[in-house]
Amino acid sequence: MSTSSFDLARAPSRARPRISSVRLPRSAAARAVSPLLLLVLWQLASSSGLLPERLLAAPATIAATGVDLARDGTLPAAIGVSVQRAALGFLIGGVAGVGLALAAGLARIGEHAVDPLMQMLRALPNFGLIPLFILWFGIGEAPKVALVALAVAFPLYLNTFAGIRGVDAKLAELAHTLRLGRLALIRHIVLPGALPQALVGLRQSLGIAWLALIVAEQVNASSGLGFMINNAREFLRTDVVVLGLVVYAALGLLTDALVRLLERRTLAWRKEFLA
């Protein structure tokens, strides 16, 4: 082979663009423009009097309130209580959702036993179950955790079940050819194949967990972010109300970012995975 033909063969590999190191910072900066512009317009509307303080506090006022509540310990204590409720509910609902998905996805008899019940329960309005949960569990922490767990279980169940049933049948034939046992088939083929869809369900369930917690903490709560928001509403403190909502949103974004990091690490084997 001549020198020129050898160089031409190697040219594509040398010219491969580095997308992650060039485009990601620019993309992040571009995505930050519209939120920053919204904050500026919001502040200008509040400062000029177009947006009354009693309807919606200015961003500067909300930031100052957050600093004050952080210094006196009110905000960290409320965040700690809410995170504990969300984590416990997510753990219970996550284990139940994934476990039921495995039972239904790995065997037809499991599907016939589990899936109809899950579809029936999924059709029920979760927030409409609050009075029943109060009757069952009282007005303490149990109904709040149960509401979060119930809301979390369904997205994980549906996505994990779909991921298991979506595994390529040719891979199962390959496992049969290699004489892999059932446990080896599940471990090396079914679970890795279902993982991308299960991670989608994980992201959905985390978002729903915070939404469920917001509603749960509006009912007979004596601590947490929901209690702080309710207490502020009684005194028309829109700055505290918006601050609580911002904290909820920040916690949701943080957990979503953690799942995206998990995706990058666990799905690195996927050739087309570029996120």
C-alpha positions as CSV (number, residue, x, y, z in Angstrom):
1,M,0.0,0.0,0.0
2,S,1.4,3.4,-0.9
3,T,1.9,6.3,1.5
4,S,-1.0,8.4,0.0
5,S,-3.5,5.5,0.2
6,F,-2.4,4.8,3.8
7,D,-3.0,8.5,4.8
8,L,-6.4,8.5,3.1
9,A,-7.4,5.4,5.1
10,R,-6.4,7.1,8.4
11,A,-7.9,10.4,7.6
12,P,-11.4,9.8,8.9
13,S,-10.1,8.7,12.4
14,R,-7.9,11.9,12.6
15,A,-10.7,14.2,11.5
16,R,-13.2,12.9,14.0
17,P,-14.9,15.9,15.7
18,R,-14.9,16.3,19.5
19,I,-18.5,17.2,20.1
20,S,-18.5,16.9,23.9
21,S,-15.7,19.3,24.5
22,V,-16.8,22.1,22.1
23,R,-20.6,22.1,21.9
24,L,-21.7,21.3,25.4
25,P,-20.6,24.6,27.1
26,R,-22.1,26.6,24.3
27,S,-25.3,24.7,24.5
28,A,-25.5,25.2,28.3
29,A,-24.9,28.9,27.9
30,A,-27.6,29.1,25.3
31,R,-30.1,27.3,27.5
32,A,-29.4,29.7,30.3
33,V,-30.3,32.8,28.3
34,S,-34.1,32.6,28.5
35,P,-34.3,31.9,32.3
36,L,-32.0,34.8,33.0
37,L,-34.0,37.1,30.7
38,L,-37.2,36.0,32.5
39,L,-35.6,36.9,35.9
40,V,-34.5,40.3,34.6
41,L,-38.0,41.1,33.3
42,W,-39.6,39.8,36.5
43,Q,-37.3,42.1,38.6
44,L,-38.0,45.1,36.4
45,A,-41.7,44.5,36.5
46,S,-41.6,44.3,40.3
47,S,-39.3,47.3,40.7
48,S,-41.5,49.5,38.4
49,G,-44.7,48.5,40.2
50,L,-46.3,46.7,37.3
51,L,-46.2,43.5,39.4
52,P,-47.5,44.2,42.9
53,E,-45.6,42.6,45.8
54,R,-48.8,41.1,47.2
55,L,-49.3,39.1,44.0
56,L,-45.7,38.0,43.4
57,A,-42.6,38.9,45.2
58,A,-39.6,40.2,43.3
59,P,-36.6,37.8,42.7
60,A,-34.4,40.0,44.9
61,T,-36.9,39.8,47.7
62,I,-37.2,36.0,47.4
63,A,-33.4,35.6,47.4
64,A,-33.1,37.8,50.5
65,T,-35.9,35.7,52.2
66,G,-34.1,32.5,51.3
67,V,-30.9,33.8,52.9
68,D,-32.7,34.8,56.1
69,L,-34.5,31.5,56.4
70,A,-31.3,29.6,55.7
71,R,-29.5,31.5,58.5
72,D,-32.1,30.9,61.1
73,G,-32.3,27.2,60.2
74,T,-35.9,27.2,59.0
75,L,-35.2,26.3,55.4
76,P,-32.6,23.6,56.0
77,A,-34.9,21.9,58.5
78,A,-37.8,22.0,56.1
79,I,-35.7,20.7,53.2
80,G,-34.4,17.8,55.4
81,V,-37.9,16.7,56.4
82,S,-39.2,16.8,52.8
83,V,-36.2,15.0,51.4
84,Q,-36.6,12.3,54.0
85,R,-40.2,11.8,53.1
86,A,-39.5,11.7,49.4
87,A,-36.5,9.3,49.8
88,L,-38.5,6.9,51.9
89,G,-41.5,7.0,49.6
90,F,-39.3,6.6,46.6
91,L,-37.5,3.6,48.1
92,I,-40.7,1.8,48.9
93,G,-42.4,2.6,45.6
94,G,-39.3,1.9,43.6
95,V,-38.7,-1.6,45.1
96,A,-42.4,-2.4,44.6
97,G,-42.5,-1.1,41.0
98,V,-39.3,-2.9,39.9
99,G,-40.1,-6.1,41.7
100,L,-43.6,-6.3,40.2
101,A,-42.2,-5.5,36.7
102,L,-39.8,-8.3,37.0
103,A,-42.5,-10.7,38.1
104,A,-44.8,-9.7,35.2
105,G,-42.1,-9.3,32.6
106,L,-40.2,-12.6,33.1
107,A,-43.1,-15.0,33.0
108,R,-46.6,-15.1,31.4
109,I,-48.2,-16.3,34.6
110,G,-46.7,-13.3,36.4
111,E,-48.0,-11.0,33.8
112,H,-51.5,-12.4,34.1
113,A,-51.4,-12.2,37.9
114,V,-49.8,-8.7,38.2
115,D,-50.5,-6.6,35.2
116,P,-54.3,-6.4,35.4
117,L,-54.1,-5.3,39.0
118,M,-51.5,-2.7,38.3
119,Q,-53.5,-1.3,35.4
120,M,-56.6,-1.1,37.6
121,L,-54.7,0.8,40.3
122,R,-53.0,3.0,37.8
123,A,-56.4,4.3,36.7
124,L,-57.3,5.5,40.2
125,P,-56.6,9.2,40.9
126,N,-53.7,9.0,43.4
127,F,-54.5,12.3,45.1
128,G,-58.1,11.3,45.5
129,L,-56.9,8.5,47.8
130,I,-55.7,11.0,50.4
131,P,-58.8,10.8,52.6
132,L,-58.7,7.0,52.5
133,F,-55.0,7.0,53.4
134,I,-55.7,9.3,56.3
135,L,-58.3,6.9,57.6
136,W,-55.9,3.9,57.2
137,F,-52.7,5.5,58.4
138,G,-53.7,8.5,60.5
139,I,-52.4,12.0,60.0
140,G,-48.7,11.4,60.6
141,E,-45.9,10.6,58.2
142,A,-47.4,7.3,56.9
143,P,-50.0,8.7,54.5
144,K,-47.5,11.2,53.0
145,V,-44.9,8.4,52.4
146,A,-47.6,6.1,51.1
147,L,-48.8,8.7,48.6
148,V,-45.3,9.2,47.3
149,A,-44.6,5.5,47.1
150,L,-47.8,4.8,45.1
151,A,-47.1,7.6,42.7
152,V,-43.5,6.4,42.2
153,A,-44.4,2.7,41.6
154,F,-46.3,3.0,38.4
155,P,-43.8,4.8,36.1
156,L,-41.1,2.4,37.2
157,Y,-43.4,-0.6,36.7
158,L,-44.5,0.4,33.2
159,N,-41.1,1.3,31.9
160,T,-39.3,-1.6,33.4
161,F,-41.9,-4.0,32.1
162,A,-41.8,-2.5,28.7
163,G,-38.0,-2.7,28.7
164,I,-38.0,-6.4,29.6
165,R,-40.5,-7.3,26.9
166,G,-38.7,-5.1,24.4
167,V,-35.4,-7.1,24.6
168,D,-34.5,-8.5,21.2
169,A,-35.6,-12.1,20.7
170,K,-32.5,-12.8,18.8
171,L,-30.4,-12.3,21.9
172,A,-32.5,-14.9,23.7
173,E,-31.9,-17.3,20.8
174,L,-28.2,-16.6,21.1
175,A,-28.3,-17.3,24.8
176,H,-30.1,-20.6,24.1
177,T,-27.4,-21.5,21.6
178,L,-24.7,-20.7,24.2
179,R,-26.7,-22.9,26.6
180,L,-27.0,-20.1,29.2
181,G,-29.2,-20.9,32.2
182,R,-32.3,-18.8,33.1
183,L,-30.5,-16.8,35.7
184,A,-27.6,-16.1,33.4
185,L,-30.1,-15.1,30.6
186,I,-31.8,-12.6,33.0
187,R,-28.5,-11.3,34.3
188,H,-26.5,-10.9,31.1
189,I,-29.2,-10.2,28.5
190,V,-32.6,-9.3,29.9
191,L,-31.6,-6.8,32.6
192,P,-29.0,-4.9,30.5
193,G,-31.5,-4.8,27.6
194,A,-34.2,-3.4,29.9
195,L,-31.9,-0.9,31.6
196,P,-32.3,2.1,29.2
197,Q,-36.1,1.9,29.5
198,A,-35.9,1.4,33.3
199,L,-33.8,4.5,33.6
200,V,-36.5,6.5,31.7
201,G,-39.0,5.3,34.3
202,L,-36.6,6.3,37.1
203,R,-36.4,9.8,35.8
204,Q,-40.2,10.0,35.5
205,S,-40.8,8.5,38.9
206,L,-38.4,11.0,40.6
207,G,-40.3,13.9,39.0
208,I,-43.6,12.5,40.1
209,A,-42.3,11.8,43.6
210,W,-41.7,15.6,44.1
211,L,-45.2,16.4,42.7
212,A,-46.8,13.9,45.0
213,L,-44.9,15.2,47.9
214,I,-46.1,18.8,47.2
215,V,-49.7,17.6,47.5
216,A,-49.0,15.3,50.4
217,E,-47.4,18.0,52.5
218,Q,-50.4,20.2,52.1
219,V,-52.4,17.9,54.3
220,N,-52.0,18.0,58.1
221,A,-48.3,18.7,57.9
222,S,-46.4,20.2,60.8
223,S,-43.0,20.4,59.2
224,G,-41.4,20.3,55.8
225,L,-41.5,22.6,52.7
226,G,-45.3,22.1,52.3
227,F,-45.9,23.2,55.9
228,M,-43.7,26.3,55.3
229,I,-45.6,27.2,52.2
230,N,-49.0,26.7,53.9
231,N,-47.9,28.8,56.9
232,A,-46.7,31.6,54.5
233,R,-50.0,31.5,52.6
234,E,-51.9,32.4,55.8
235,F,-49.8,35.6,56.2
236,L,-49.8,36.4,52.4
237,R,-46.0,35.9,52.3
238,T,-45.6,35.3,48.5
239,D,-41.9,35.4,48.8
240,V,-41.8,32.4,51.1
241,V,-44.4,30.6,48.9
242,V,-42.3,31.1,45.8
243,L,-39.1,30.2,47.6
244,G,-40.6,26.9,48.6
245,L,-41.7,26.2,45.1
246,V,-38.2,27.1,43.8
247,V,-36.7,24.7,46.3
248,Y,-39.0,21.9,45.2
249,A,-38.0,22.6,41.5
250,A,-34.3,22.7,42.5
251,L,-34.6,19.3,44.2
252,G,-36.3,17.9,41.2
253,L,-33.6,19.1,38.9
254,L,-30.9,17.8,41.2
255,T,-32.3,14.3,41.3
256,D,-32.8,14.3,37.5
257,A,-29.2,15.4,37.0
258,L,-28.1,12.5,39.2
259,V,-30.1,10.0,37.1
260,R,-28.6,11.5,33.9
261,L,-25.1,11.0,35.4
262,L,-26.1,7.4,36.2
263,E,-27.2,7.0,32.6
264,R,-23.9,8.1,31.3
265,R,-22.1,5.6,33.4
266,T,-24.3,2.6,33.1
267,L,-25.1,3.0,29.4
268,A,-21.6,3.7,28.2
269,W,-21.6,0.4,26.4
270,R,-24.3,1.7,24.0
271,K,-22.4,2.9,20.9
272,E,-25.1,5.5,20.0
273,F,-25.4,6.9,23.5
274,L,-24.0,10.5,23.3
275,A,-25.9,12.2,26.1
